[in-house]
């Protein structure tokens, strides 16, 4: 009965019905963050259905830096490539400077998890691997579907990863 009352109250007074799901009411920030990490990681695997998490990830939070937000902390190669692009193109440099200014105007939190997992490669052999999942956030108390778009696996958001694949 109490659950029905809560559901009705949210339906009437909160966000539109499609913006909330019942699981959102009972899922913690960490649960939703880890779910987003696994979803993004599976999209990059040769065999997503073979994915198996081998241990419980430990989630850590700390103040974020611009290096964290750019994905450079966990990926020195990306840092080098990005810095090269920034130095060669005045428009990219201007966009980056605006991003740094905007980032520095607020306090961000870095949320990080190390995922130990197993998944099949192209030949079907199970391979054990690790992935670092990170997200910089202005509001570390809530994690939305929009936030899930900016989760990084090993320093790459989904968009970064797709662009890197196209360049190869």
N, C-alpha and C positions, 0 to 999 in steps of 0.2 A: 504494500500500500504506500509506504513512504517513497519507494522508488518511482512509483507512478506519479505521485505528487511532485517529486523533483523534476521528472521528465516533462510534465505538463507546465510547470512553472518556467522551465527553460524554453519550452516551445512558445509560450505566450509572451515572455518578457525579455528574453535574451536575443541571441542572433537568429537569423533565419534557420529553418529546420535543416536545410542541407549543409549548413556550416558547422553543425554539431553532430557528433555521433555519440551513442551511449558509451562506447569504449573510451572516448575522450574524457568523460566525466570521472572515470576510474583509473585511467592510465597516468602514470607519473611522467614528468618531463623526461627522465632517463629512459623509461620504457619507449616513449615515442621517438626519442633520439636514436636509440639502438635499433628500433624497427626501421627507421629511415636509413641508417647505416647499412643494415643488411640488405634492404631493397636496392640501394644504389650499388653496393658491391655485387649483388647477384646479376645486375644488368650488364656487368663487365665480364662475367665469366663465360667460358665456352659452353659449360653445362650448368646453368643455374639450378636445375632440379637436383643436382648432386651435392649442392651446398649443404654443409653440416657445420654448425658451430661446435668447436671442441671444448671450449671452456667458457665460463661466465666472464664477460668483459668487465673490466674495472673502469668506471667512468670517473674522470677527474675534471675539476673546474678550477680556473685561475684567470686573472686578468689577461686580456688578449693584447697583442701588439699588431701593428700593421703587417709584419712578417707572417704572423699566424693567419690573418685575414686573407692574405694573398696566396697562402698555401706554400710559402717558402720555408717554413720551419721544418716541415717533413719532406721537402723535396728540393735539394740544392740545385738540381738540374733545371727545374722550373724557374727558380730564382735567377739563375744565370741567363736563361733564354728571355725571361721577362725584362730583366735589366738591360739586355742588349736591345730588345725592341723599344724600350722606353728611351734609351739614349739615341736611337737612330731616327725616331719619328717624332717630330714636334707635337703633332696632334695627340699621339698616345701619351707623351710626356705630360701634356696639359691635363688630359683625363686622369692620369695617375695622380698628379698633384692635387686635383680637386678631390679625388677619392681619399687621399691621405688627410687632407684638411677636414673633410666630412667625418672620417673615422676618428680623428683626434678630438673632435668636438664632443664626443660622448664616451662614456665608460663601457667597454665591451668585455664580455666574459668568453673565454675559450673553453669549450667543452670537448674533451678528448676521450676516445676509447680505443683500446687495442683489441682487435678481433683475431682470435686464433681459429682458423677454419680449415676445412678440407673440401676440395671440389675436384671433379674430374677434368683432365686436360683434353686436348683434341683427340688423343688416342684412347681415352676412357680410363686412364690410370688416375687413381686418386692422389692428389698432391696436397700436402699440408703447407699452409702459408699463413702469413700475418698481414693484417691491414690496419693502418692507422686512420681512424675516422675522426674528423674534427668539424667544429662549427663555431663561428664567432657570433655572439648574440648580445643584443641590447637588453633583452628581457629574459633572464635565465629562469624565470618561474613558469613560462609557458612555451611550448614548442608547437608550431603550427605546420600545416601542410606546405605553406609558403616557405617556411624555414627549411623543410626537407629538400627543397630545390638547391639549397646552397650548402648542403653537407658535402664535405670533401673526403675522398678516399685517397690516401697517400698524396695529399696536396692538390688533387684535381677535383673540381666540381664536375657534374655531369657534362656541362657545356665545354669545359676545358678538356675533358677526356675525349669527347667526340672530335673536337678540333685537332687534338694531338693525333688521333687515329687517322684523320683525313690527311694529315701532313706526311704520314709514313708511306 
